[in-house]
Amino acid sequence: MTSALRRAVAFALVGFASVIAPVADRLFAPDIATLVAAVPFLLLTGGLHVVESGVIFELFARPGDRRDGRLYGLAGFSLSIAALILLAIQFDMPTAVPVAATLILSVGNVGAHVVRAQGGEPIVATAGFVVAGFLAGFGSFVLSGSISGGRPAFPVLVFLAASGALLAALLRSMLFERDDPLVIISVGLLLWLFTDLSISLSTSGIAIALAITVALGYVSYALETASLPGMLTGVLLSLLTIVIGDYGWFAMLITFFGGGGLASKFRYDEKVIRGIAQENDGARGSGNVLANSLIALFAVLAAAASPRLTGVHPDLFLFVFAGSVAAAMSDTLSSEFGGLYDAPRLITTFERVEPGTDGGVTWQGELAGIAGAGIIAAIALLLFETITLGGAGVIVASGFIGMTTDSLLGATIEGRWVGNQGVNFLATLSAGIAGAVLAVATNIVAL
């Protein structure tokens, strides 16, 4: 057993102690339960700062801990568990959540290290993390539910475990090992949100959703249209969109993912020569995927929470979602196709600029962008009974507004105050807002 695998197993064993949370919550009043469940982890956090050597230090020490002479990694791990337990007992978070978040990460790490020890490639190690984390998360909810006297239905348990494992794998692929506490807290908060939404699912529904998203994620990675973090981001967002939204929402999102990825690959060698090619051989990373999809994710979550938590009709967020995705599609097609043509003009002054200049546009690119927004609008028109021709027009207009905003920001602030991903986010935000405003203004959606 390698030292990294041995350390991962040791962390997982500490993580199993989090099961004290549902036990204490079942047996004691909240204040006493907090003392019983959280305080031991807080004491462990403080005590580890003085451990400088010995068997415990050698077992848990990461490279950074050895350099600093303190078990900061284990201390942060314990502190994050204590924080989630405090939230669970004092603020009505299900006590299964801290257990699941902790074990998804810690057991997932064990799975990844087992695969790495066998010489597995990064994507295989990530698959090992996701599978082990999923099984740990599912088992955590079952065990905690048995202790507390209630648990969600089987399909919902599968969704919660899969979502948590995918988010943890995504964060682990982007962060350092010392950032594990951030992963635990992030997964815990996501699971808390989903348990509060009271999601309803069938067994066949979750099976189809998982099969579709995993297959598409593998294809995107195999075709090199997305990096490993980008693939994980796309798979997670697709799963959430199918389950929390519906297949119509997913159809719009996956059209952007697939169409945008293929557009980046189109005449790639020529784009390299012209200096406008997407980096990483056209494979989109997690930052790019999130920048273009974060508003869409917010919209699908807000729609699921409406009108109970937001007080507005869910269709309003459908237009936010469709508008932001239309903008992402418009901007991608405009850039990837328009950049292949000569003599672009700066959108603010209309002077000629070199291809690839931020804010430079061509009429061919503008047409490609409008066509991209039209594709998203057509999907919405076909798959949603509430979307009429007027609603489709709102989506196209929103996509055009987002694409134009992207060009304007590229010509004015990109490279000075924000980067490309920040501009993409602001463009999809403007499109989402435009979609909501236009839908209300044209009486398609009533507030």
C-alpha positions as semicolon CSV with decimal commas, in nm:
position;residue;x (nm);y (nm);z (nm)
1;M;0,000;0,000;0,000
2;T;0,142;0,337;-0,101
3;S;0,175;0,615;0,155
4;A;-0,085;0,823;-0,033
5;L;-0,337;0,537;-0,026
6;R;-0,263;0,466;0,340
7;R;-0,321;0,833;0,423
8;A;-0,647;0,837;0,225
9;V;-0,773;0,531;0,415
10;A;-0,682;0,697;0,746
11;F;-0,874;1,013;0,652
12;A;-1,174;0,798;0,551
13;L;-1,172;0,626;0,889
14;V;-1,183;0,966;1,061
15;G;-1,464;1,063;0,826
16;F;-1,671;0,763;0,934
17;A;-1,689;0,919;1,280
18;S;-1,926;1,181;1,132
19;V;-2,205;0,924;1,167
20;I;-2,223;1,047;1,526
21;A;-2,426;1,343;1,393
22;P;-2,752;1,156;1,316
23;V;-2,709;0,944;1,628
24;A;-2,672;1,248;1,854
25;D;-2,955;1,433;1,679
26;R;-3,184;1,135;1,737
27;L;-3,097;1,091;2,104
28;F;-3,048;1,443;2,240
29;A;-3,188;1,795;2,231
30;P;-3,016;2,022;1,973
31;D;-2,771;2,192;2,211
32;I;-2,660;1,863;2,366
33;A;-2,648;1,696;2,026
34;T;-2,416;1,972;1,902
35;L;-2,181;1,917;2,194
36;V;-2,178;1,541;2,144
37;A;-2,133;1,547;1,766
38;A;-1,937;1,861;1,678
39;V;-1,716;1,935;1,978
40;P;-1,501;1,619;1,940
41;F;-1,406;1,731;1,588
42;L;-1,334;2,083;1,715
43;L;-1,112;1,944;1,990
44;L;-0,938;1,725;1,734
45;T;-0,879;2,032;1,516
46;G;-0,711;2,218;1,801
47;G;-0,512;1,924;1,931
48;L;-0,360;1,840;1,595
49;H;-0,181;2,174;1,579
50;V;0,062;2,050;1,843
51;V;0,131;1,706;1,689
52;E;0,476;1,733;1,528
53;S;0,593;1,372;1,503
54;G;0,510;1,014;1,587
55;V;0,288;0,747;1,434
56;I;-0,018;0,971;1,400
57;F;0,184;1,242;1,228
58;E;0,343;0,997;0,985
59;L;0,006;0,842;0,903
60;F;-0,183;1,165;0,827
61;A;0,090;1,405;0,716
62;R;0,069;1,542;0,362
63;P;0,378;1,688;0,193
64;G;0,283;2,039;0,306
65;D;0,226;1,917;0,663
66;R;0,574;1,766;0,671
67;R;0,719;2,096;0,553
68;D;0,525;2,293;0,818
69;G;0,561;2,035;1,094
70;R;0,186;2,041;1,173
71;L;-0,114;1,830;1,066
72;Y;-0,295;2,121;0,909
73;G;-0,461;1,894;0,652
74;L;-0,630;1,675;0,912
75;A;-0,715;1,978;1,123
76;G;-0,893;2,147;0,830
77;F;-1,068;1,820;0,745
78;S;-1,200;1,788;1,102
79;L;-1,302;2,153;1,119
80;S;-1,509;2,126;0,799
81;I;-1,692;1,823;0,940
82;A;-1,764;2,012;1,262
83;A;-1,896;2,310;1,064
84;L;-2,141;2,096;0,869
85;I;-2,256;1,918;1,184
86;L;-2,324;2,256;1,348
87;L;-2,529;2,361;1,046
88;A;-2,717;2,032;1,045
89;I;-2,820;2,036;1,410
90;Q;-2,872;2,407;1,461
91;F;-3,017;2,511;1,122
92;D;-3,235;2,220;1,014
93;M;-2,995;2,069;0,763
94;P;-3,056;1,691;0,742
95;T;-2,793;1,520;0,956
96;A;-2,732;1,278;0,669
97;V;-2,572;1,564;0,474
98;P;-2,249;1,608;0,677
99;V;-2,201;1,231;0,680
100;A;-2,256;1,202;0,305
101;A;-2,039;1,503;0,216
102;T;-1,753;1,376;0,432
103;L;-1,759;1,019;0,305
104;I;-1,813;1,113;-0,060
105;L;-1,483;1,299;-0,048
106;S;-1,281;1,072;0,181
107;V;-1,392;0,739;0,035
108;G;-1,376;0,888;-0,315
109;N;-1,011;0,975;-0,249
110;V;-0,949;0,614;-0,151
111;G;-1,105;0,493;-0,476
112;A;-0,892;0,732;-0,683
113;H;-0,571;0,629;-0,506
114;V;-0,651;0,259;-0,552
115;V;-0,683;0,314;-0,927
116;R;-0,367;0,526;-0,941
117;A;-0,174;0,256;-0,755
118;Q;-0,268;0,019;-1,038
119;G;-0,131;0,261;-1,297
120;G;-0,467;0,401;-1,409
121;E;-0,486;0,712;-1,626
122;P;-0,632;1,036;-1,485
123;I;-0,979;0,979;-1,630
124;V;-0,984;0,623;-1,490
125;A;-0,871;0,750;-1,148
126;T;-1,147;1,010;-1,162
127;A;-1,397;0,737;-1,247
128;G;-1,269;0,547;-0,942
129;F;-1,328;0,856;-0,729
130;V;-1,682;0,904;-0,861
131;V;-1,781;0,538;-0,818
132;A;-1,638;0,510;-0,467
133;G;-1,779;0,849;-0,367
134;F;-2,120;0,761;-0,509
135;L;-2,136;0,433;-0,316
136;A;-2,021;0,606;0,003
137;G;-2,277;0,884;-0,041
138;F;-2,560;0,644;-0,110
139;G;-2,465;0,429;0,188
140;S;-2,440;0,739;0,407
141;F;-2,796;0,846;0,329
142;V;-2,927;0,493;0,385
143;L;-2,743;0,456;0,717
144;S;-2,831;0,803;0,842
145;G;-3,192;0,757;0,736
146;S;-3,209;0,431;0,930
147;I;-3,078;0,607;1,240
148;S;-3,297;0,916;1,213
149;G;-3,609;0,723;1,115
150;G;-3,662;0,853;0,760
151;R;-3,485;0,887;0,427
152;P;-3,564;1,000;0,071
153;A;-3,690;0,753;-0,188
154;F;-3,437;0,534;-0,369
155;P;-3,419;0,740;-0,694
156;V;-3,363;1,060;-0,496
157;L;-3,086;0,892;-0,296
158;V;-2,917;0,794;-0,622
159;F;-2,944;1,151;-0,751
160;L;-2,807;1,302;-0,429
161;A;-2,515;1,059;-0,417
162;A;-2,434;1,105;-0,787
163;S;-2,454;1,485;-0,769
164;G;-2,231;1,496;-0,463
165;A;-1,975;1,258;-0,613
166;L;-1,958;1,451;-0,942
167;L;-1,919;1,787;-0,767
168;A;-1,649;1,648;-0,539
169;A;-1,464;1,494;-0,835
170;L;-1,485;1,823;-1,025
171;L;-1,348;2,027;-0,735
172;R;-1,075;1,771;-0,665
173;S;-0,966;1,790;-1,031
174;M;-0,919;2,167;-1,001
175;L;-0,801;2,214;-0,641
176;F;-0,509;2,094;-0,432
177;E;-0,533;1,816;-0,175
178;R;-0,511;2,073;0,103
179;D;-0,839;2,220;-0,023
180;D;-1,041;1,913;0,082
181;P;-1,228;2,115;0,350
182;L;-1,362;2,342;0,075
183;V;-1,478;2,036;-0,118
184;I;-1,662;1,896;0,186
185;I;-1,837;2,226;0,259
186;S;-1,933;2,276;-0,108
187;V;-2,075;1,926;-0,143
188;G;-2,260;1,964;0,188
189;L;-2,424;2,290;0,084
190;L;-2,526;2,146;-0,255
191;L;-2,684;1,840;-0,092
192;W;-2,861;2,062;0,161
193;L;-3,011;2,263;-0,124
194;F;-3,132;1,953;-0,306
195;T;-3,289;1,799;0,005
196;D;-3,472;2,128;0,065
197;L;-3,611;2,131;-0,291
198;S;-3,802;1,806;-0,225
199;I;-3,713;1,658;-0,563
200;S;-3,944;1,386;-0,697
201;L;-3,795;1,116;-0,920
202;S;-3,874;0,773;-1,060
203;T;-3,626;0,487;-1,079
204;S;-3,639;0,484;-1,458
205;G;-3,602;0,863;-1,466
206;I;-3,279;0,870;-1,268
207;A;-3,142;0,569;-1,458
208;I;-3,203;0,738;-1,793
209;A;-3,059;1,068;-1,667
210;L;-2,739;0,902;-1,544
211;A;-2,700;0,695;-1,860
212;I;-2,743;0,997;-2,088
213;T;-2,512;1,229;-1,899
214;V;-2,233;0,976;-1,843
215;A;-2,242;0,867;-2,209
216;L;-2,231;1,226;-2,334
217;G;-1,953;1,311;-2,090
218;Y;-1,742;1,021;-2,214
219;V;-1,804;1,116;-2,577
220;S;-1,706;1,479;-2,515
221;Y;-1,383;1,369;-2,347
222;A;-1,306;1,104;-2,610
223;L;-1,359;1,354;-2,893
224;E;-1,147;1,605;-2,700
225;T;-1,415;1,874;-2,707
226;A;-1,371;1,911;-2,329
227;S;-1,089;1,866;-2,080
228;L;-1,136;1,634;-1,781
229;P;-1,262;1,916;-1,553
230;G;-1,472;2,048;-1,840
231;M;-1,624;1,704;-1,895
232;L;-1,707;1,668;-1,525
233;T;-1,864;2,013;-1,523
234;G;-2,075;1,930;-1,827
235;V;-2,186;1,595;-1,683
236;L;-2,286;1,752;-1,351
237;L;-2,474;2,040;-1,513
238;S;-2,648;1,802;-1,752
239;L;-2,757;1,572;-1,471
240;L;-2,893;1,862;-1,268
241;T;-3,072;2,004;-1,571
242;I;-3,243;1,674;-1,657
243;V;-3,348;1,593;-1,301
244;I;-3,435;1,936;-1,165
245;G;-3,556;2,082;-1,493
246;D;-3,667;1,840;-1,765
247;Y;-3,549;1,693;-2,092
248;G;-3,647;2,012;-2,274
249;W;-3,411;2,215;-2,057
250;F;-3,142;1,953;-2,113
251;A;-3,195;1,956;-2,489
252;M;-3,112;2,327;-2,502
253;L;-2,806;2,288;-2,279
254;I;-2,663;1,985;-2,458
255;T;-2,713;2,157;-2,794
256;F;-2,485;2,433;-2,672
257;F;-2,230;2,189;-2,528
258;G;-2,222;1,977;-2,844
259;G;-2,255;2,258;-3,096
260;G;-2,003;2,478;-2,919
261;G;-1,751;2,196;-2,889
262;L;-1,779;2,098;-3,254
263;A;-1,762;2,463;-3,364
264;S;-1,434;2,499;-3,173
265;K;-1,293;2,201;-3,365
266;F;-1,414;2,330;-3,705
267;R;-1,111;2,417;-3,925
268;Y;-0,900;2,420;-3,609
269;D;-0,564;2,421;-3,784
270;E;-0,661;2,733;-3,977
271;K;-0,770;2,899;-3,653
272;V;-0,431;2,819;-3,501
273;I;-0,258;2,994;-3,790
274;R;-0,486;3,296;-3,754
275;G;-0,427;3,304;-3,377
276;I;-0,794;3,262;-3,283
277;A;-0,798;2,895;-3,181
278;Q;-0,943;2,777;-2,851
279;E;-0,658;2,675;-2,622
280;N;-0,598;2,311;-2,520
281;D;-0,656;2,190;-2,878
282;G;-1,012;2,317;-2,867
283;A;-1,102;2,127;-2,550
284;R;-1,310;2,349;-2,324
285;G;-1,217;2,356;-1,956
286;S;-1,438;2,382;-1,650
287;G;-1,393;2,761;-1,629
288;N;-1,523;2,805;-1,982
289;V;-1,815;2,567;-1,927
290;L;-1,913;2,732;-1,599
291;A;-1,879;3,086;-1,734
292;N;-2,126;3,001;-2,009
293;S;-2,359;2,785;-1,796
294;L;-2,369;2,932;-1,446
295;I;-2,671;3,154;-1,518
296;A;-2,849;2,856;-1,676
297;L;-2,779;2,649;-1,364
298;F;-2,914;2,926;-1,141
299;A;-3,226;2,945;-1,359
300;V;-3,306;2,575;-1,344
301;L;-3,259;2,572;-0,965
302;A;-3,473;2,884;-0,925
303;A;-3,745;2,733;-1,144
304;A;-3,749;2,422;-0,925
305;A;-3,785;2,643;-0,617
306;S;-4,066;2,850;-0,772
307;P;-4,312;2,973;-0,673
308;R;-4,263;2,833;-0,321
309;L;-3,935;3,011;-0,247
310;T;-3,917;3,285;-0,511
311;G;-4,278;3,397;-0,537
312;V;-4,269;3,413;-0,919
313;H;-4,386;3,180;-1,195
314;P;-4,134;2,910;-1,298
315;D;-4,173;3,011;-1,666
316;L;-3,988;3,335;-1,591
317;F;-3,676;3,133;-1,515
318;L;-3,732;2,923;-1,827
319;F;-3,674;3,241;-2,029
320;V;-3,369;3,326;-1,815
321;F;-3,234;2,979;-1,889
322;A;-3,313;2,983;-2,261
323;G;-3,183;3,338;-2,304
324;S;-2,851;3,264;-2,136
325;V;-2,799;2,942;-2,333
326;A;-2,894;3,121;-2,657
327;A;-2,633;3,387;-2,577
328;A;-2,366;3,125;-2,508
329;M;-2,450;2,949;-2,834
330;S;-2,460;3,278;-3,028
331;D;-2,130;3,402;-2,894
332;T;-1,956;3,069;-2,955
333;L;-2,074;3,031;-3,314
334;S;-2,008;3,398;-3,386
335;S;-1,650;3,370;-3,261
336;E;-1,569;3,029;-3,406
337;F;-1,712;3,095;-3,754
338;G;-1,675;3,472;-3,777
339;G;-1,308;3,453;-3,689
340;L;-1,240;3,259;-4,008
341;Y;-1,324;3,564;-4,219
342;D;-1,102;3,862;-4,290
343;A;-1,153;4,231;-4,218
344;P;-1,344;4,221;-3,887
345;R;-1,449;4,557;-3,748
346;L;-1,436;4,674;-3,388
347;I;-1,793;4,688;-3,262
348;T;-1,745;5,022;-3,086
349;T;-1,582;5,224;-3,368
350;F;-1,630;5,002;-3,677
351;E;-1,261;5,041;-3,764
352;R;-1,089;4,740;-3,921
353;V;-0,893;4,521;-3,680
354;E;-0,695;4,199;-3,697
355;P;-0,884;3,867;-3,672
356;G;-0,907;3,756;-3,310
357;T;-0,913;4,111;-3,171
358;D;-1,143;4,132;-2,867
359;G;-1,461;4,307;-2,977
360;G;-1,398;4,250;-3,346
361;V;-1,703;4,129;-3,543
362;T;-1,781;4,019;-3,896
363;W;-2,118;4,006;-4,068
364;Q;-2,068;3,634;-4,122
365;G;-2,010;3,587;-3,750
366;E;-2,318;3,792;-3,663
367;L;-2,532;3,576;-3,888
368;A;-2,384;3,259;-3,736
369;G;-2,461;3,393;-3,390
370;I;-2,821;3,474;-3,476
371;A;-2,856;3,126;-3,625
372;G;-2,723;2,977;-3,300
373;A;-2,984;3,166;-3,096
374;G;-3,247;3,052;-3,347
375;I;-3,152;2,689;-3,289
376;I;-3,203;2,723;-2,913
377;A;-3,533;2,907;-2,971
378;A;-3,653;2,634;-3,209
379;I;-3,582;2,365;-2,950
380;A;-3,777;2,561;-2,689
381;L;-4,065;2,612;-2,932
382;L;-4,083;2,239;-3,010
383;L;-4,043;2,103;-2,658
384;F;-4,232;2,350;-2,438
385;E;-4,605;2,403;-2,471
386;T;-4,573;2,738;-2,295
387;I;-4,327;2,872;-2,556
388;T;-4,508;3,035;-2,850
389;L;-4,364;3,205;-3,158
390;G;-4,349;3,523;-2,953
391;G;-4,157;3,340;-2,683
392;A;-3,916;3,201;-2,942
393;G;-3,862;3,556;-3,066
394;V;-3,780;3,665;-2,711
395;I;-3,516;3,390;-2,688
396;V;-3,355;3,491;-3,019
397;A;-3,352;3,856;-2,910
398;S;-3,198;3,760;-2,575
399;G;-2,927;3,559;-2,748
400;F;-2,847;3,851;-2,977
401;I;-2,831;4,090;-2,679
402;G;-2,593;3,855;-2,500
403;M;-2,372;3,813;-2,807
404;T;-2,357;4,189;-2,861
405;T;-2,282;4,249;-2,493
406;D;-1,994;4,003;-2,517
407;S;-1,848;4,197;-2,812
408;L;-1,894;4,534;-2,641
409;L;-1,728;4,413;-2,322
410;G;-1,452;4,252;-2,525
411;A;-1,378;4,584;-2,693
412;T;-1,386;4,787;-2,372
413;I;-1,295;4,600;-2,053
414;E;-1,163;4,256;-2,149
415;G;-0,797;4,222;-2,067
416;R;-0,804;4,528;-1,842
417;W;-1,044;4,441;-1,564
418;V;-1,187;4,102;-1,654
419;G;-1,077;3,802;-1,857
420;N;-1,257;3,613;-2,130
421;Q;-1,448;3,390;-1,889
422;G;-1,568;3,692;-1,692
423;V;-1,693;3,851;-2,014
424;N;-1,873;3,528;-2,108
425;F;-2,043;3,521;-1,769
426;L;-2,155;3,883;-1,793
427;A;-2,284;3,827;-2,145
428;T;-2,497;3,528;-2,041
429;L;-2,615;3,725;-1,738
430;S;-2,728;4,013;-1,959
431;A;-2,907;3,767;-2,188
432;G;-3,081;3,596;-1,896
433;I;-3,200;3,931;-1,760
434;A;-3,311;4,035;-2,110
435;G;-3,507;3,712;-2,147
436;A;-3,693;3,772;-1,821
437;V;-3,759;4,140;-1,891
438;L;-3,880;4,081;-2,248
439;A;-4,104;3,791;-2,140
440;V;-4,271;4,011;-1,879
441;A;-4,286;4,318;-2,105
442;T;-4,460;4,123;-2,381
443;N;-4,703;3,963;-2,132
444;I;-4,574;3,613;-2,210
445;V;-4,509;3,564;-1,839
446;A;-4,707;3,732;-1,562
447;L;-4,531;3,823;-1,241
